Amino acid sequence: MSITLSEKDNGYKEGFAGFEKTAPGSNLAWLKSMRQEAITKFLELGFPTQQNEDWRFTNVAPIARSSFDILVNGHDKVSASHLTPYQFEGEDVCELVFINSRYSKELSTLSKLPEGVIVKNLAEAIDSQEDILKENLAKYAEFKDEAFTALNTAFMEDGGFIYIPKGTIVEKPIHLLFISTKGENPSITNPRNLIIVEDNCQANIIEHYVSLEDNVYLSNVVTEMVVGENSSVGHYLIELESKKAFNISTLRIQQARSSNIRSHSVLLGGSLVRNNIHPVLAGEGCNSLINGLYMSTHRQHMDNYMKVEHVSPHCDSRQLYNGVLDGRSRGVFHGRIIVHEDAQKTDAKQTNRNLLLSDHAQVDTKPQLEIYADDVKCTHGATIGQIDENALFYLRSRGISKEASRDIILNAFTNETLKSMTLDSVKNYCTDLIADWFKQRELAQKN
């Protein structure tokens, strides 16, 4: 029997009462207490409104007024052949597959990993790795002021668990593939990922969210990543949800001394998308790259909320987010850099560039600096425009057709995001996705 969640008639409260009885780890007092605290906070906060400054440009009323089922099946609708379009050519990866946020052992590929590395689904890790989870789960992604994080924490069932011990280099990328299928009614999933990378490690992790059908659902994701001293981690988020779906994703990163993280996001799907990224540079000498590309069309709404906290001195951060918007779509970039009092010698730069392909597309961009230290170097900038007619004229004057000239300019703009990706297989995959996006746009214009 499915559980239905809705703001009407205390649906979330009653749904939680039914959910927690059979939820993974329901017998663990600390986890049960955490879930109960989270649902209490969610019911207190309610869904955010545009009166909340952090949600000023995004109206989540379509989510708030909807009812969602927690699906208990869907694995029978997915076979190995369905995975092929979402895999990376020429790359030997360790792949965990989740159907409607529940782990599929049959479809997953747990290839050989270095000694001590643990890659498994969270529901299993709750039983076998309780000590690590108790120490880290929900310790970084704060839910006391974040309604969607509270909702995820209350209803989390499964997701990826990755543990990399000290001094380990993981050469193979770790791929977390989340597939949504269609139920009788709109559904909700709350994937929860916990990634622990200890000192002196290297790894690349890919989160991939896709849908097999064009249906309505809410994918509410929270990922916590802890990066130890002198470790280097590449994180890739690829979002290809149904064009009718809602996707709320939160990536919370905790960085120790001299660590390096590279966050890459490519957002193409979804009706309403909110991408939250919050690294905390807690140790001296950290480096953080927050890099992304969002491409929207029709009436898609894509909101990117970046919050970078410099806590310790001598840390560098770079934010580069590009948007391509068509149709009547809307994009949002809210970039916030916070430099704490002790974070002297901070070097932070934030850039948001947006390219409008339609007179009806709209972008709201809000770069923000909060600086409480006195010896820092911080800059931010944002641009919104259409294709440069001078550049177009220059290319056409060299005998290049108008269509080819536009393609060159558009590819140069999107490649600015892709060029910093170090995994060639993922870069090539994303290049193909972008080329297909432009191809579909051209076909739509011809029709």
C-alpha positions in Angstrom: 0.0 0.0 0.0 1.4 3.4 -1.0 1.8 6.3 1.3 0.4 9.7 0.1 2.0 13.0 1.2 0.0 16.2 0.9 -0.3 19.5 2.8 -4.0 18.9 2.9 -5.5 17.1 6.0 -2.1 16.7 7.7 -1.0 14.4 4.9 2.7 14.8 5.6 2.3 14.1 9.3 0.1 11.1 8.8 2.3 9.8 6.0 5.3 10.1 8.2 3.6 8.0 10.9 3.1 5.2 8.4 6.5 5.6 6.8 8.7 5.5 9.9 7.3 2.1 11.0 9.1 0.3 8.1 11.8 2.8 7.2 15.4 1.5 7.2 16.9 1.8 10.7 13.5 2.2 12.3 14.9 0.2 15.2 17.8 2.6 15.8 17.0 5.2 18.5 19.3 7.9 17.1 18.0 7.6 13.6 14.4 7.5 14.7 15.0 10.6 16.8 16.6 12.4 13.8 13.7 11.6 11.6 11.1 12.8 14.1 13.0 16.0 14.7 13.1 16.6 10.9 9.4 16.0 10.3 8.6 18.3 13.2 10.8 21.0 11.7 9.3 20.5 8.3 5.8 20.9 9.6 6.8 24.0 11.4 8.6 25.6 8.5 6.2 24.5 5.7 7.3 24.9 2.1 9.3 28.1 1.4 7.5 31.1 -0.1 8.7 34.0 -2.1 8.7 36.1 1.1 11.9 34.1 2.0 14.7 36.1 0.4 16.6 32.9 -0.6 13.4 31.8 -2.6 12.5 35.3 -3.8 12.6 34.3 -7.5 11.2 30.8 -7.2 7.6 29.9 -6.5 7.2 26.3 -5.2 3.4 26.5 -4.9 3.0 23.8 -7.6 4.9 21.5 -5.3 3.1 22.6 -2.1 -0.4 22.1 -3.6 0.4 18.6 -5.1 -0.1 15.2 -3.5 2.7 12.7 -3.9 2.8 8.9 -3.4 5.9 7.1 -2.1 6.2 4.3 -4.6 7.0 0.8 -3.4 7.7 -0.7 -6.8 8.9 0.1 -10.3 11.9 -2.2 -10.5 10.0 -4.4 -13.0 9.9 -1.6 -15.5 13.7 -1.2 -15.8 16.1 -3.6 -17.5 19.8 -3.4 -18.3 19.0 -2.0 -21.8 17.4 1.1 -20.2 20.7 2.0 -18.7 22.7 2.3 -21.9 21.8 5.9 -22.8 23.0 7.0 -19.3 26.3 5.3 -19.2 29.7 6.7 -20.2 31.4 5.3 -23.3 34.9 3.9 -22.7 34.7 4.3 -18.9 35.0 1.5 -16.4 32.9 2.7 -13.5 31.6 1.4 -10.3 27.8 1.9 -10.7 25.0 1.9 -8.2 21.5 2.0 -9.8 18.4 3.2 -7.9 14.9 2.8 -9.2 12.5 5.3 -7.6 15.3 5.9 -5.0 15.5 2.2 -4.1 18.6 0.2 -4.8 18.7 -2.3 -7.6 21.4 -4.9 -6.9 20.6 -6.7 -10.2 21.3 -3.6 -12.3 24.3 -2.3 -10.3 28.0 -3.0 -11.1 30.2 -3.2 -8.1 33.6 -3.6 -9.8 36.7 -4.2 -7.8 37.8 -1.2 -5.7 40.9 -0.4 -3.7 41.2 -2.1 -0.3 39.1 -0.5 2.4 36.8 1.5 0.0 33.1 0.9 0.7 30.5 1.6 -1.9 27.0 0.5 -1.1 23.4 1.7 -0.8 22.5 3.7 2.3 19.8 1.4 3.5 22.3 -1.4 3.8 25.0 0.9 5.3 22.6 1.8 8.1 22.9 -1.7 9.4 26.6 -2.5 8.5 28.2 1.0 8.9 26.2 2.4 11.8 29.2 4.1 13.5 30.2 6.1 10.4 26.6 7.1 9.7 25.9 8.1 13.3 28.9 10.4 13.3 28.2 12.1 9.9 24.6 11.7 8.7 22.7 15.0 8.9 25.6 16.6 10.7 26.4 19.0 7.8 23.2 19.4 5.7 21.3 21.5 8.3 17.5 21.0 8.2 16.5 23.5 11.0 16.0 26.3 8.4 15.7 24.3 5.2 12.3 22.8 4.6 13.3 20.5 1.7 16.3 19.2 3.6 14.1 18.6 6.6 11.6 16.7 4.3 14.4 14.6 2.9 15.8 13.8 6.4 12.4 12.7 7.6 11.6 10.5 4.7 15.1 9.3 3.6 15.2 5.6 2.7 18.1 4.9 0.4 20.8 6.4 -1.7 24.5 6.1 -2.1 27.0 5.5 0.7 30.7 6.0 -0.2 33.6 5.7 2.2 37.2 6.2 1.1 39.9 5.5 3.8 43.1 7.5 4.2 45.7 7.5 1.5 43.4 5.9 -1.2 43.3 6.8 -4.9 40.1 5.6 -6.5 40.9 5.6 -10.2 37.5 4.4 -11.4 34.6 7.0 -11.2 31.8 6.0 -8.9 28.4 6.5 -10.6 25.2 6.9 -8.7 22.4 6.5 -11.2 18.8 7.4 -10.1 16.0 6.4 -12.4 12.4 7.5 -12.0 9.5 5.5 -13.4 5.8 6.3 -13.7 3.3 5.5 -11.1 -0.5 5.8 -11.1 -0.2 9.2 -9.3 2.6 11.8 -9.0 5.3 10.4 -6.7 8.1 11.6 -4.4 11.6 10.3 -3.9 14.0 11.5 -1.2 17.5 10.1 -2.2 20.1 10.6 0.5 23.8 10.3 -0.3 26.6 10.3 2.2 30.2 10.5 0.9 33.1 10.3 3.3 36.6 10.9 1.8 39.4 10.8 4.4 42.8 12.4 4.2 45.2 12.2 1.2 42.6 10.6 -1.2 41.5 11.1 -4.8 38.2 10.3 -6.3 35.5 11.2 -8.8 31.8 10.8 -8.1 28.9 11.2 -10.5 25.3 11.8 -9.5 22.9 11.2 -12.4 19.1 11.8 -12.2 17.0 10.6 -15.2 13.4 9.6 -16.0 12.2 6.9 -18.4 8.8 8.7 -18.9 7.5 12.2 -19.1 5.6 12.2 -15.9 5.1 14.3 -12.8 7.1 13.6 -9.6 9.2 15.3 -7.0 12.9 14.3 -6.7 14.2 15.8 -3.4 17.9 15.0 -3.1 20.4 15.7 -0.3 24.1 14.8 -0.6 26.6 15.3 2.2 30.2 15.1 1.3 33.1 15.3 3.8 36.5 15.8 2.3 39.6 15.2 4.4 43.0 16.9 4.5 44.9 17.1 1.2 42.2 15.2 -0.6 41.0 15.9 -4.1 37.4 15.1 -5.2 35.5 15.7 -8.4 31.8 15.8 -8.1 29.5 15.7 -11.2 25.7 16.3 -11.1 23.8 15.5 -14.3 20.1 16.3 -14.1 17.9 14.9 -16.9 14.5 14.7 -15.1 11.1 14.6 -16.9 10.1 17.9 -18.3 7.1 17.7 -16.0 9.1 16.9 -12.8 10.2 18.9 -9.8 13.9 18.5 -8.8 15.3 19.9 -5.6 18.9 19.0 -5.0 21.3 20.0 -2.2 25.0 19.4 -2.1 26.6 20.2 1.2 30.4 19.9 1.3 32.7 20.1 4.3 36.4 20.7 3.4 39.4 20.1 5.7 42.8 21.6 5.4 44.4 21.8 1.9 41.5 19.9 0.3 40.4 20.4 -3.3 36.9 19.9 -4.6 35.5 20.4 -8.1 31.8 20.6 -8.4 30.3 20.4 -12.0 26.6 20.6 -12.7 24.7 20.2 -16.0 21.0 20.9 -15.7 18.7 20.1 -18.6 15.5 18.5 -17.4 12.7 19.3 -15.0 9.8 21.7 -14.9 11.0 23.4 -11.7 14.6 22.8 -10.7 16.4 24.1 -7.6 20.1 23.4 -7.4 21.7 24.2 -4.0 25.4 23.9 -3.5 27.0 24.8 -0.2 30.7 24.2 0.4 32.3 25.2 3.7 36.1 25.7 3.4 36.7 24.9 7.0 40.5 24.2 6.9 43.3 26.4 5.9 44.5 26.3 2.2 41.3 24.8 0.7 40.4 25.2 -2.9 36.8 25.0 -4.3 35.5 25.1 -7.9 31.8 25.4 -8.4 31.1 25.1 -12.1 27.8 24.7 -13.8 25.6 25.0 -16.9 21.8 25.2 -17.0 19.8 25.1 -20.2 16.1 25.7 -20.2 13.3 26.0 -22.8 9.5 26.2 -23.0 8.4 27.2 -19.4 11.1 25.5 -17.4 12.3 27.2 -14.3 15.9 26.6 -13.1 17.1 28.2 -9.9 20.8 27.9 -8.8 21.6 28.8 -5.2 25.3 28.9 -4.4 26.5 29.5 -0.8 30.3 29.4 -0.4 31.6 29.8 3.2 35.2 30.8 3.8 35.9 29.9 7.4 39.7 29.5 7.4 42.5 31.6 5.9 44.4 31.2 2.7 41.5 29.5 0.8 40.5 30.0 -2.9 37.1 29.6 -4.4 35.8 30.0 -7.9 32.2 30.0 -9.1 31.4 29.9 -12.8 27.8 29.3 -13.8 26.5 29.8 -17.4 22.9 29.7 -18.5 21.3 29.3 -21.9 17.6 30.1 -21.9 15.0 29.7 -24.7 11.2 29.9 -25.0 9.4 31.4 -22.0 11.8 29.7 -19.5 13.3 31.4 -16.5 16.7 31.1 -14.9 17.9 32.2 -11.5 21.4 32.5 -10.1 21.8 33.5 -6.5 25.5 33.4 -5.6 26.5 34.2 -2.0 30.1 34.2 -0.8 30.5 34.5 3.0 34.0 35.4 4.3 34.2 34.8 8.0 36.3 37.0 10.3 39.2 34.5 10.6 39.4 33.8 6.8 42.2 36.3 6.0 43.9 36.0 2.6 40.7 34.7 1.0 40.7 34.7 -2.8 37.1 34.3 -4.1 35.6 35.0 -7.5 32.1 34.6 -8.7 30.9 34.8 -12.3 27.4 34.2 -13.8 26.8 34.6 -17.6 23.5 34.1 -19.3 22.6 33.9 -22.9 19.0 34.5 -24.0 17.8 32.9 -27.2 14.3 34.2 -27.0 12.7 37.6 -26.3 10.5 35.9 -23.7 13.2 34.1 -21.7 14.1 35.7 -18.3 17.0 35.6 -15.9 17.3 36.9 -12.4 20.8 37.1 -11.1 21.9 38.1 -7.6 25.6 37.9 -6.8 26.3 38.6 -3.2 29.4 39.2 -1.0 29.4 39.1 2.8 32.9 39.9 4.0 33.9 40.1 7.7 37.7 39.9 7.2 39.9 42.8 6.1 42.6 41.2 4.0 40.8 39.5 1.2 40.4 39.6 -2.6 36.8 39.0 -3.7 35.1 39.8 -7.0 31.8 39.0 -8.6 30.1 39.7 -11.9 27.0 38.8 -13.9 26.0 39.3 -17.5 22.7 38.8 -19.4 22.6 39.2 -23.2 21.8 37.7 -26.5 24.1 36.4 -29.2 26.7 39.1 -30.1 25.7 40.5 -33.5 29.3 41.7 -34.1 30.7 38.2 -33.5 28.0 36.8 -35.8 28.9 39.4 -38.5 32.6 38.6 -38.2 32.0 34.9 -38.7 29.7 35.4 -41.6 32.1 37.8 -43.3 34.5 34.8 -43.3 32.1 32.9 -45.5 30.5 30.9 -42.7 26.7 30.5 -42.9 24.4 32.1 -40.4 23.4 28.8 -38.8 27.0 27.6 -38.6 28.1 30.9 -37.1 25.4 30.7 -34.4 26.5 27.1 -33.6 30.1 28.2 -33.2 29.1 31.0 -30.8 26.8 28.8 -28.8 29.3 25.9 -28.5 32.0 28.3 -27.3 29.6 29.6 -24.6 28.7 26.1 -23.4 32.2 24.7 -23.7 33.4 27.3 -21.2 31.7 25.1 -18.5 32.8 21.7 -20.0 36.5 22.5 -20.4 37.2 22.3 -16.7 35.8 18.8 -16.4 38.7 16.3 -15.9 36.7 13.2 -16.8 36.8 13.0 -20.5 34.0 10.4 -20.7 31.6 12.6 -18.7 32.7 15.7 -20.7 32.0 13.9 -24.0 28.6 12.6 -22.6 27.6 16.2 -21.6 28.8 17.5 -25.0 26.4 15.1 -26.7 23.6 16.1 -24.4 24.1 19.8 -25.3 24.4 19.1 -29.0 21.1 17.2 -28.8 19.5 20.1 -26.9 20.4 22.5 -29.7 19.3 20.0 -32.3 15.8 19.6 -30.7 15.6 23.4 -30.6 16.2 23.7 -34.3 13.7 21.0 -35.1 11.1 22.8 -32.9 11.7 26.1 -34.7 11.3 24.4 -38.1 8.0 22.9 -37.1 
